[in-house]
Amino acid sequence: QVQLVESGGGSVQPGGSLKLSCVQSGIMSANYAMGWYRQVPGKQREFVARIKPDDTTTYAASVRGRFTISTNTARNTWYLQMNDVNPEDTAVYFCQRFNVWGQGTQVTVSS
């Protein structure tokens, strides 16, 4: 059974940086993209970033140029480097691959 576990969340000041990690346990086809989503209370979960098997990346407009998604060589861990964060980035961040989701990690941006 595949499980995803996020880490790296926390509190950061506006303009600061944070790096999230997602570790996959269990085997899943390498053909599936790896993604990050986020959700704030009362709102739908929204797409943040995705990296495909060919390393093509896609970003939500709200984070493009500030966030970077990457993966390790084994493609069982992926990251979200968050730079120049702002209060609107406050959310629970989830990693996802195919139909598997992590439990989420809280990111809070405030001064």
Steps between C-alpha positions, in 0.01 A plus 500: 500500500636838400515774760611860473635700793561874485738695720659841517199714579504769763481871557692748288500876457390666177783498251656195661558149369392151590564159345244223515580135445281206407629148554333210327505153652390205294528447129316699238556529129757761411266612224286699741562868556569635847312799627438752773164647594385729778181572686377766736197453725174552317657483155561227248836336474697671226782395274843642573761315294566178311802322360452239229712190431689693233573773759260745341368733768175691527410768753193687609517860388499618860829324581683502167843656535499457877453126556703217351407132490772240470561131562784272593665253264299206635182702444363396839544836666397839369535849627340839487741788547295801600668839466373853556193368677207721588200463734288368211727194495372399844333162463530129565722360226439150368713288273333271251584228256234328292221425750710522814515806726712589798353618828608860448739741664406845625673806362430831671635827366469793736701777653 
